[in-house]
Amino acid sequence: MKKIFIGIGTAIAVLIALWVFVINPPRTDYYTQIDNLKYKENHSDGGVVDLTGGMEYLYTLKSYTPHGKEKEITFGTNKILKDKAFLKLEYTATRGVLSWCEVGWEELPESLQSIYQKP
């Protein structure tokens, strides 16, 4: 009987871990500025699984949390983005960039306005 309870407890723990880290992982906002010298065209290597989401262009840019923590993040797009535009990236450690949207200078956290130059 004790083994059954341990097995059920383990199964519940695994399901909770899957929910937290795979289905609904912790998200962090990062901010970055587009530099069109730092993208590359993405060409399929003919494999079955495409881990880049089939995006045509891959940007690898320095990005910052609202508190100024720096991280180099790679994300894909289907078009070349506007040079010097500011983006807010929704990022998870397990799935990478989930979404991004263009933001204005005024929408950057004050702590990051000193890092980026006002357009």
MODELLER restraints for C-alpha pairs under 7 A, 6 or more apart:
rsr = mdl.restraints
at = mdl.atoms
rsr.add(forms.Gaussian(group=physical.xy_distance, feature=features.Distance(at['CA:21:A'], at['CA:94:A']), mean=7.00, stdev=0.5))
rsr.add(forms.Gaussian(group=physical.xy_distance, feature=features.Distance(at['CA:22:A'], at['CA:94:A']), mean=6.96, stdev=0.5))
rsr.add(forms.Gaussian(group=physical.xy_distance, feature=features.Distance(at['CA:25:A'], at['CA:92:A']), mean=6.39, stdev=0.5))
rsr.add(forms.Gaussian(group=physical.xy_distance, feature=features.Distance(at['CA:26:A'], at['CA:92:A']), mean=6.16, stdev=0.5))
rsr.add(forms.Gaussian(group=physical.xy_distance, feature=features.Distance(at['CA:27:A'], at['CA:90:A']), mean=6.50, stdev=0.5))
rsr.add(forms.Gaussian(group=physical.xy_distance, feature=features.Distance(at['CA:27:A'], at['CA:91:A']), mean=5.54, stdev=0.5))
rsr.add(forms.Gaussian(group=physical.xy_distance, feature=features.Distance(at['CA:27:A'], at['CA:92:A']), mean=4.89, stdev=0.5))
rsr.add(forms.Gaussian(group=physical.xy_distance, feature=features.Distance(at['CA:28:A'], at['CA:90:A']), mean=5.99, stdev=0.5))
rsr.add(forms.Gaussian(group=physical.xy_distance, feature=features.Distance(at['CA:28:A'], at['CA:91:A']), mean=5.24, stdev=0.5))
rsr.add(forms.Gaussian(group=physical.xy_distance, feature=features.Distance(at['CA:28:A'], at['CA:92:A']), mean=6.32, stdev=0.5))
rsr.add(forms.Gaussian(group=physical.xy_distance, feature=features.Distance(at['CA:29:A'], at['CA:65:A']), mean=6.00, stdev=0.5))
rsr.add(forms.Gaussian(group=physical.xy_distance, feature=features.Distance(at['CA:29:A'], at['CA:88:A']), mean=6.65, stdev=0.5))
rsr.add(forms.Gaussian(group=physical.xy_distance, feature=features.Distance(at['CA:29:A'], at['CA:89:A']), mean=5.63, stdev=0.5))
rsr.add(forms.Gaussian(group=physical.xy_distance, feature=features.Distance(at['CA:29:A'], at['CA:90:A']), mean=4.87, stdev=0.5))
rsr.add(forms.Gaussian(group=physical.xy_distance, feature=features.Distance(at['CA:29:A'], at['CA:91:A']), mean=6.10, stdev=0.5))
rsr.add(forms.Gaussian(group=physical.xy_distance, feature=features.Distance(at['CA:30:A'], at['CA:63:A']), mean=5.77, stdev=0.5))
rsr.add(forms.Gaussian(group=physical.xy_distance, feature=features.Distance(at['CA:30:A'], at['CA:64:A']), mean=5.03, stdev=0.5))
rsr.add(forms.Gaussian(group=physical.xy_distance, feature=features.Distance(at['CA:30:A'], at['CA:65:A']), mean=4.51, stdev=0.5))
rsr.add(forms.Gaussian(group=physical.xy_distance, feature=features.Distance(at['CA:30:A'], at['CA:66:A']), mean=6.87, stdev=0.5))
rsr.add(forms.Gaussian(group=physical.xy_distance, feature=features.Distance(at['CA:30:A'], at['CA:88:A']), mean=5.78, stdev=0.5))
rsr.add(forms.Gaussian(group=physical.xy_distance, feature=features.Distance(at['CA:30:A'], at['CA:89:A']), mean=5.04, stdev=0.5))
rsr.add(forms.Gaussian(group=physical.xy_distance, feature=features.Distance(at['CA:30:A'], at['CA:90:A']), mean=6.55, stdev=0.5))
rsr.add(forms.Gaussian(group=physical.xy_distance, feature=features.Distance(at['CA:31:A'], at['CA:63:A']), mean=5.35, stdev=0.5))
rsr.add(forms.Gaussian(group=physical.xy_distance, feature=features.Distance(at['CA:31:A'], at['CA:64:A']), mean=5.21, stdev=0.5))
rsr.add(forms.Gaussian(group=physical.xy_distance, feature=features.Distance(at['CA:31:A'], at['CA:65:A']), mean=6.35, stdev=0.5))
rsr.add(forms.Gaussian(group=physical.xy_distance, feature=features.Distance(at['CA:31:A'], at['CA:87:A']), mean=5.62, stdev=0.5))
rsr.add(forms.Gaussian(group=physical.xy_distance, feature=features.Distance(at['CA:31:A'], at['CA:88:A']), mean=4.59, stdev=0.5))
rsr.add(forms.Gaussian(group=physical.xy_distance, feature=features.Distance(at['CA:31:A'], at['CA:89:A']), mean=6.00, stdev=0.5))
rsr.add(forms.Gaussian(group=physical.xy_distance, feature=features.Distance(at['CA:32:A'], at['CA:61:A']), mean=6.93, stdev=0.5))
rsr.add(forms.Gaussian(group=physical.xy_distance, feature=features.Distance(at['CA:32:A'], at['CA:62:A']), mean=6.46, stdev=0.5))
rsr.add(forms.Gaussian(group=physical.xy_distance, feature=features.Distance(at['CA:32:A'], at['CA:63:A']), mean=4.61, stdev=0.5))
rsr.add(forms.Gaussian(group=physical.xy_distance, feature=features.Distance(at['CA:32:A'], at['CA:64:A']), mean=6.56, stdev=0.5))
rsr.add(forms.Gaussian(group=physical.xy_distance, feature=features.Distance(at['CA:32:A'], at['CA:86:A']), mean=5.74, stdev=0.5))
rsr.add(forms.Gaussian(group=physical.xy_distance, feature=features.Distance(at['CA:32:A'], at['CA:87:A']), mean=5.34, stdev=0.5))
rsr.add(forms.Gaussian(group=physical.xy_distance, feature=features.Distance(at['CA:32:A'], at['CA:88:A']), mean=6.66, stdev=0.5))
rsr.add(forms.Gaussian(group=physical.xy_distance, feature=features.Distance(at['CA:33:A'], at['CA:84:A']), mean=5.61, stdev=0.5))
rsr.add(forms.Gaussian(group=physical.xy_distance, feature=features.Distance(at['CA:33:A'], at['CA:85:A']), mean=5.58, stdev=0.5))
rsr.add(forms.Gaussian(group=physical.xy_distance, feature=features.Distance(at['CA:33:A'], at['CA:86:A']), mean=4.43, stdev=0.5))
rsr.add(forms.Gaussian(group=physical.xy_distance, feature=features.Distance(at['CA:33:A'], at['CA:87:A']), mean=6.13, stdev=0.5))
rsr.add(forms.Gaussian(group=physical.xy_distance, feature=features.Distance(at['CA:34:A'], at['CA:83:A']), mean=5.34, stdev=0.5))
rsr.add(forms.Gaussian(group=physical.xy_distance, feature=features.Distance(at['CA:34:A'], at['CA:84:A']), mean=4.84, stdev=0.5))
rsr.add(forms.Gaussian(group=physical.xy_distance, feature=features.Distance(at['CA:34:A'], at['CA:85:A']), mean=5.38, stdev=0.5))
rsr.add(forms.Gaussian(group=physical.xy_distance, feature=features.Distance(at['CA:34:A'], at['CA:86:A']), mean=6.38, stdev=0.5))
rsr.add(forms.Gaussian(group=physical.xy_distance, feature=features.Distance(at['CA:35:A'], at['CA:83:A']), mean=5.63, stdev=0.5))
rsr.add(forms.Gaussian(group=physical.xy_distance, feature=features.Distance(at['CA:35:A'], at['CA:84:A']), mean=5.97, stdev=0.5))
rsr.add(forms.Gaussian(group=physical.xy_distance, feature=features.Distance(at['CA:36:A'], at['CA:83:A']), mean=5.63, stdev=0.5))
rsr.add(forms.Gaussian(group=physical.xy_distance, feature=features.Distance(at['CA:38:A'], at['CA:59:A']), mean=6.07, stdev=0.5))
rsr.add(forms.Gaussian(group=physical.xy_distance, feature=features.Distance(at['CA:38:A'], at['CA:60:A']), mean=6.31, stdev=0.5))
rsr.add(forms.Gaussian(group=physical.xy_distance, feature=features.Distance(at['CA:39:A'], at['CA:57:A']), mean=6.49, stdev=0.5))
rsr.add(forms.Gaussian(group=physical.xy_distance, feature=features.Distance(at['CA:39:A'], at['CA:58:A']), mean=5.41, stdev=0.5))
rsr.add(forms.Gaussian(group=physical.xy_distance, feature=features.Distance(at['CA:39:A'], at['CA:59:A']), mean=4.32, stdev=0.5))
rsr.add(forms.Gaussian(group=physical.xy_distance, feature=features.Distance(at['CA:39:A'], at['CA:60:A']), mean=6.50, stdev=0.5))
rsr.add(forms.Gaussian(group=physical.xy_distance, feature=features.Distance(at['CA:40:A'], at['CA:57:A']), mean=5.71, stdev=0.5))
rsr.add(forms.Gaussian(group=physical.xy_distance, feature=features.Distance(at['CA:40:A'], at['CA:58:A']), mean=5.40, stdev=0.5))
rsr.add(forms.Gaussian(group=physical.xy_distance, feature=features.Distance(at['CA:40:A'], at['CA:59:A']), mean=6.67, stdev=0.5))
rsr.add(forms.Gaussian(group=physical.xy_distance, feature=features.Distance(at['CA:41:A'], at['CA:56:A']), mean=5.90, stdev=0.5))
rsr.add(forms.Gaussian(group=physical.xy_distance, feature=features.Distance(at['CA:41:A'], at['CA:57:A']), mean=4.60, stdev=0.5))
rsr.add(forms.Gaussian(group=physical.xy_distance, feature=features.Distance(at['CA:41:A'], at['CA:58:A']), mean=6.34, stdev=0.5))
rsr.add(forms.Gaussian(group=physical.xy_distance, feature=features.Distance(at['CA:42:A'], at['CA:55:A']), mean=6.85, stdev=0.5))
rsr.add(forms.Gaussian(group=physical.xy_distance, feature=features.Distance(at['CA:42:A'], at['CA:56:A']), mean=5.06, stdev=0.5))
rsr.add(forms.Gaussian(group=physical.xy_distance, feature=features.Distance(at['CA:42:A'], at['CA:57:A']), mean=5.29, stdev=0.5))
rsr.add(forms.Gaussian(group=physical.xy_distance, feature=features.Distance(at['CA:42:A'], at['CA:58:A']), mean=6.30, stdev=0.5))
rsr.add(forms.Gaussian(group=physical.xy_distance, feature=features.Distance(at['CA:52:A'], at['CA:76:A']), mean=6.73, stdev=0.5))
rsr.add(forms.Gaussian(group=physical.xy_distance, feature=features.Distance(at['CA:55:A'], at['CA:76:A']), mean=5.25, stdev=0.5))
rsr.add(forms.Gaussian(group=physical.xy_distance, feature=features.Distance(at['CA:55:A'], at['CA:77:A']), mean=5.27, stdev=0.5))
rsr.add(forms.Gaussian(group=physical.xy_distance, feature=features.Distance(at['CA:55:A'], at['CA:78:A']), mean=5.23, stdev=0.5))
rsr.add(forms.Gaussian(group=physical.xy_distance, feature=features.Distance(at['CA:56:A'], at['CA:77:A']), mean=6.20, stdev=0.5))
rsr.add(forms.Gaussian(group=physical.xy_distance, feature=features.Distance(at['CA:56:A'], at['CA:78:A']), mean=5.00, stdev=0.5))
rsr.add(forms.Gaussian(group=physical.xy_distance, feature=features.Distance(at['CA:57:A'], at['CA:76:A']), mean=5.54, stdev=0.5))
rsr.add(forms.Gaussian(group=physical.xy_distance, feature=features.Distance(at['CA:57:A'], at['CA:77:A']), mean=5.31, stdev=0.5))
rsr.add(forms.Gaussian(group=physical.xy_distance, feature=features.Distance(at['CA:57:A'], at['CA:78:A']), mean=6.13, stdev=0.5))
rsr.add(forms.Gaussian(group=physical.xy_distance, feature=features.Distance(at['CA:57:A'], at['CA:79:A']), mean=6.72, stdev=0.5))
rsr.add(forms.Gaussian(group=physical.xy_distance, feature=features.Distance(at['CA:57:A'], at['CA:80:A']), mean=6.97, stdev=0.5))
rsr.add(forms.Gaussian(group=physical.xy_distance, feature=features.Distance(at['CA:58:A'], at['CA:74:A']), mean=6.59, stdev=0.5))
rsr.add(forms.Gaussian(group=physical.xy_distance, feature=features.Distance(at['CA:58:A'], at['CA:75:A']), mean=5.63, stdev=0.5))
rsr.add(forms.Gaussian(group=physical.xy_distance, feature=features.Distance(at['CA:58:A'], at['CA:76:A']), mean=4.42, stdev=0.5))
rsr.add(forms.Gaussian(group=physical.xy_distance, feature=features.Distance(at['CA:58:A'], at['CA:77:A']), mean=6.48, stdev=0.5))
rsr.add(forms.Gaussian(group=physical.xy_distance, feature=features.Distance(at['CA:59:A'], at['CA:74:A']), mean=5.42, stdev=0.5))
rsr.add(forms.Gaussian(group=physical.xy_distance, feature=features.Distance(at['CA:59:A'], at['CA:75:A']), mean=5.50, stdev=0.5))
rsr.add(forms.Gaussian(group=physical.xy_distance, feature=features.Distance(at['CA:59:A'], at['CA:76:A']), mean=6.22, stdev=0.5))
rsr.add(forms.Gaussian(group=physical.xy_distance, feature=features.Distance(at['CA:60:A'], at['CA:72:A']), mean=6.61, stdev=0.5))
rsr.add(forms.Gaussian(group=physical.xy_distance, feature=features.Distance(at['CA:60:A'], at['CA:73:A']), mean=5.50, stdev=0.5))
rsr.add(forms.Gaussian(group=physical.xy_distance, feature=features.Distance(at['CA:60:A'], at['CA:74:A']), mean=4.16, stdev=0.5))
rsr.add(forms.Gaussian(group=physical.xy_distance, feature=features.Distance(at['CA:60:A'], at['CA:75:A']), mean=6.67, stdev=0.5))
rsr.add(forms.Gaussian(group=physical.xy_distance, feature=features.Distance(at['CA:61:A'], at['CA:72:A']), mean=5.49, stdev=0.5))
rsr.add(forms.Gaussian(group=physical.xy_distance, feature=features.Distance(at['CA:61:A'], at['CA:73:A']), mean=5.62, stdev=0.5))
rsr.add(forms.Gaussian(group=physical.xy_distance, feature=features.Distance(at['CA:61:A'], at['CA:74:A']), mean=6.55, stdev=0.5))
rsr.add(forms.Gaussian(group=physical.xy_distance, feature=features.Distance(at['CA:62:A'], at['CA:70:A']), mean=6.67, stdev=0.5))
rsr.add(forms.Gaussian(group=physical.xy_distance, feature=features.Distance(at['CA:62:A'], at['CA:71:A']), mean=5.81, stdev=0.5))
rsr.add(forms.Gaussian(group=physical.xy_distance, feature=features.Distance(at['CA:62:A'], at['CA:72:A']), mean=4.41, stdev=0.5))
rsr.add(forms.Gaussian(group=physical.xy_distance, feature=features.Distance(at['CA:62:A'], at['CA:73:A']), mean=6.41, stdev=0.5))
rsr.add(forms.Gaussian(group=physical.xy_distance, feature=features.Distance(at['CA:63:A'], at['CA:70:A']), mean=5.69, stdev=0.5))
rsr.add(forms.Gaussian(group=physical.xy_distance, feature=features.Distance(at['CA:63:A'], at['CA:71:A']), mean=5.31, stdev=0.5))
rsr.add(forms.Gaussian(group=physical.xy_distance, feature=features.Distance(at['CA:63:A'], at['CA:72:A']), mean=5.82, stdev=0.5))
rsr.add(forms.Gaussian(group=physical.xy_distance, feature=features.Distance(at['CA:63:A'], at['CA:73:A']), mean=6.47, stdev=0.5))
rsr.add(forms.Gaussian(group=physical.xy_distance, feature=features.Distance(at['CA:64:A'], at['CA:70:A']), mean=4.60, stdev=0.5))
rsr.add(forms.Gaussian(group=physical.xy_distance, feature=features.Distance(at['CA:64:A'], at['CA:71:A']), mean=6.26, stdev=0.5))
rsr.add(forms.Gaussian(group=physical.xy_distance, feature=features.Distance(at['CA:66:A'], at['CA:109:A']), mean=5.80, stdev=0.5))
rsr.add(forms.Gaussian(group=physical.xy_distance, feature=features.Distance(at['CA:66:A'], at['CA:111:A']), mean=6.77, stdev=0.5))
rsr.add(forms.Gaussian(group=physical.xy_distance, feature=features.Distance(at['CA:66:A'], at['CA:112:A']), mean=6.82, stdev=0.5))
rsr.add(forms.Gaussian(group=physical.xy_distance, feature=features.Distance(at['CA:67:A'], at['CA:111:A']), mean=6.60, stdev=0.5))
rsr.add(forms.Gaussian(group=physical.xy_distance, feature=features.Distance(at['CA:68:A'], at['CA:111:A']), mean=6.67, stdev=0.5))
rsr.add(forms.Gaussian(group=physical.xy_distance, feature=features.Distance(at['CA:68:A'], at['CA:112:A']), mean=6.47, stdev=0.5))
rsr.add(forms.Gaussian(group=physical.xy_distance, feature=features.Distance(at['CA:75:A'], at['CA:97:A']), mean=6.10, stdev=0.5))
rsr.add(forms.Gaussian(group=physical.xy_distance, feature=features.Distance(at['CA:85:A'], at['CA:102:A']), mean=6.84, stdev=0.5))
rsr.add(forms.Gaussian(group=physical.xy_distance, feature=features.Distance(at['CA:86:A'], at['CA:102:A']), mean=5.70, stdev=0.5))
rsr.add(forms.Gaussian(group=physical.xy_distance, feature=features.Distance(at['CA:86:A'], at['CA:103:A']), mean=5.48, stdev=0.5))
rsr.add(forms.Gaussian(group=physical.xy_distance, feature=features.Distance(at['CA:86:A'], at['CA:104:A']), mean=6.40, stdev=0.5))
rsr.add(forms.Gaussian(group=physical.xy_distance, feature=features.Distance(at['CA:87:A'], at['CA:100:A']), mean=6.42, stdev=0.5))
rsr.add(forms.Gaussian(group=physical.xy_distance, feature=features.Distance(at['CA:87:A'], at['CA:101:A']), mean=5.50, stdev=0.5))
rsr.add(forms.Gaussian(group=physical.xy_distance, feature=features.Distance(at['CA:87:A'], at['CA:102:A']), mean=4.40, stdev=0.5))
rsr.add(forms.Gaussian(group=physical.xy_distance, feature=features.Distance(at['CA:87:A'], at['CA:103:A']), mean=5.49, stdev=0.5))
rsr.add(forms.Gaussian(group=physical.xy_distance, feature=features.Distance(at['CA:88:A'], at['CA:100:A']), mean=5.52, stdev=0.5))
rsr.add(forms.Gaussian(group=physical.xy_distance, feature=features.Distance(at['CA:88:A'], at['CA:101:A']), mean=5.50, stdev=0.5))
rsr.add(forms.Gaussian(group=physical.xy_distance, feature=features.Distance(at['CA:88:A'], at['CA:102:A']), mean=6.34, stdev=0.5))
rsr.add(forms.Gaussian(group=physical.xy_distance, feature=features.Distance(at['CA:88:A'], at['CA:103:A']), mean=6.49, stdev=0.5))
rsr.add(forms.Gaussian(group=physical.xy_distance, feature=features.Distance(at['CA:89:A'], at['CA:97:A']), mean=6.40, stdev=0.5))
rsr.add(forms.Gaussian(group=physical.xy_distance, feature=features.Distance(at['CA:89:A'], at['CA:99:A']), mean=6.00, stdev=0.5))
rsr.add(forms.Gaussian(group=physical.xy_distance, feature=features.Distance(at['CA:89:A'], at['CA:100:A']), mean=4.41, stdev=0.5))
rsr.add(forms.Gaussian(group=physical.xy_distance, feature=features.Distance(at['CA:89:A'], at['CA:101:A']), mean=6.84, stdev=0.5))
rsr.add(forms.Gaussian(group=physical.xy_distance, feature=features.Distance(at['CA:90:A'], at['CA:97:A']), mean=5.65, stdev=0.5))
rsr.add(forms.Gaussian(group=physical.xy_distance, feature=features.Distance(at['CA:90:A'], at['CA:98:A']), mean=5.54, stdev=0.5))
rsr.add(forms.Gaussian(group=physical.xy_distance, feature=features.Distance(at['CA:90:A'], at['CA:99:A']), mean=5.29, stdev=0.5))
rsr.add(forms.Gaussian(group=physical.xy_distance, feature=features.Distance(at['CA:90:A'], at['CA:100:A']), mean=6.09, stdev=0.5))
rsr.add(forms.Gaussian(group=physical.xy_distance, feature=features.Distance(at['CA:91:A'], at['CA:97:A']), mean=4.36, stdev=0.5))
rsr.add(forms.Gaussian(group=physical.xy_distance, feature=features.Distance(at['CA:91:A'], at['CA:98:A']), mean=5.83, stdev=0.5))
rsr.add(forms.Gaussian(group=physical.xy_distance, feature=features.Distance(at['CA:105:A'], at['CA:118:A']), mean=6.72, stdev=0.5))
